[in-house]
């Protein structure tokens, strides 16, 4: 029964992130929907208070409402280090097993380029779309990639460089308290 609960929540939440935005071209998306993004915990007061649309369309996701533990990776298809790191983040998402949320934010990118890049790399975890680089600006960052770690109490840590598998596993444990194996 415990395994059915996330599936039921996901089915109920799909409508929040699946409608196409009439202003965006019809682009097939390789990404999963952005719901459900919450888990137990307290909403962070450090996370920027902005909403970003899900890459797959639909209503925006208010980042301040995201519950930890969570890992948010900021990337773009034109970013060399992102191109190496994003499959590592996908591996983390594949091993999350409902213990934490893994979310991507495509920053300042062309939708078609992002979708093509993700498709060719096998990346499909839920991803938000931030063409105007609002989250990057709110976090005071100038470069990509960056990864935001949110613990269960809403504490936030921003890692400002690309990571390999071992570095990512170490950072997840250090900043969210969740142990992930290789």
N, C-alpha and C positions, 0 to 999 in steps of 0.2 A: 504493500500500500504506500510506503514512503516513496518508492520510485514513481508512483503514479501522480503524486502531488505536483512535482515540477512539470510534468506533461500537461496536467489539467490547467495549471497556472499559465503555461506557455500558450495553450490553445485559447484560453480566454483573453490573453493579452495580444494575440496576433493582430487583432483589428486595430490596435493603437499605432501600428507601424507598417501597414501594408498598402495603404491607399497611395496612389501615384500623385505626385505634386504636378499640377497642371502647367507650371512654369518650367519644369525640367523635361528634357527629351526622354523618350522611352529607351532606357538602357538596361539590358539584363544585368542583374546584380548577382554576384557570387556570394554575397554576405547573408548570414542568418539575420532574422529580424532582431530588433533591439529589446525584445521583451522575453522573459522577465529580467530586469536588471537588479532588482532589490534582493536582499537577504536580511537576516536578523541584524540588528545593530542600530546605532543612532545616526541620524542624518548629520553629515559633516557641516561645520560652519566655515571651514576653510576652502571648500571646493567652490570655484566661481559660480555665481548665481546667474547662469545663462542656460538657455535651451538651444539644443542643436537638433536638426532633423536627422532621422535615421536614413542611412544611405538607401535603404529599400523603399523609402517614402513614408508618408504618414505624418502624424503629429510629432512635434519635437520632444526630446527627452531633456528634462530639467536636471542638470548635473547635480545640483545641490540635493536632489531627492535620492540620489544613488546611495545605496547602503553598502558598507564594507563587510567583509574584506573584498577588495576589488583591485584590478590592475587595468589601467587605461593607457593604451599606447597611442601616441601621436605620431603620425607618419604621412608620407606622400610618395607617389609613384616616381617623382623626379629626384628624390633624396637617395643618394648612393648608399649610405649606411642603413637607411630604412629598408632598402631592397634586400639587404643581408639579414636584418633583424626580424622582419615581419614573419618569415616562416618559423623562427624561434618562438615568437609570440603565439603563433597558431598552435605549435606543439604544446605550449602552456595551456591554451584554451582546451585542447584535446584531453589534457590530464586534469582539468579543473574538477570534473566529476561532481558538480553542484556545490563544492565547498567554498568557491569564491567566483566572482564575476570577472570575465575578461572582455574588455570592450576596446575597440579601435576608434580613432578619430582621424579621418582623412582630412588633412590640412592643406588649404590653398591649392587644391588639385582640380584638374578637369575630370568630370565624372567618368567619361569614357576611358581615359587613361588609367584611372584608379581601378575601374572594373576589370579592364584588360590585364593590368598588372596583377591583381589579386587572383584572377582566374588562372593565369599561367603559373602562379606560385602555389595554388591550392589553398588560398586563404579564404575562410568563410565565416569567421567568428563575427558577432554583431558589431557593426561599425556605424558611427555617426559621420555626417558630412559637414565640414566647416570651411567652405570656399573662402570666406572672408578672414580666416585665421583669428577668429575671436578668442578661442581658448588659448592659443599660443600667446596672444597679447595679454589676456587676463592673468596668465601664469608668469608673465614677465620674461618669456623665452624668446630668443632670436633664431634658434636653430632647431633642426630635427635630426634624429628622432629624440623623443622624450617619453618617459614612462612615469605615470602617476600611480603611486601605491596608496590605497586607502585601507586603514585597519578597521576592525569591527567597531571601534569607538568614534570613527570619523576623522581620525588623525590622517594627515596627508603628507607624503614625501614625494618630491619630484626628482627622478634620476635623469640627468641631462646628457646621456650618451648612449650609443648602441651597446647591446649586451649579447654575449653568447649564451648558450644553454646554462652553463654552470654559474655564470654571473647572475642570470635571471633567477635561477632557483635560490641562490643566496639572498638576493634582494627581496624576493617574495617572502621568505622566512623572516628576514630581518624586519621588514616593514608591515607585514600583515599578520605574522605569527603562523602562517600556514606552511606546512612542510610538503614539498613537492619532490617526487623522485624523477630521475632521468628517464 
